[in-house]
Amino acid sequence: MNQEDIALLLAVIGGACLATAWIGRRTGDAVRDVRLALGTGSVVLACGALALIAQAW
């Protein structure tokens, strides 16, 4: 498993968390749950982007 695979995996997981937060907001879930999913997704997606950028350098 190389660094591009890890970046892609993190991007997929982060995107899934962000989609979960969006669906939770649209369906009226608890605000703290939506914020937790949004924060987690943002951090994981940022880590995936950082892994991809670090590989390019």
Beta strands, then each sheet from edge to edge (+ up, - down):
end
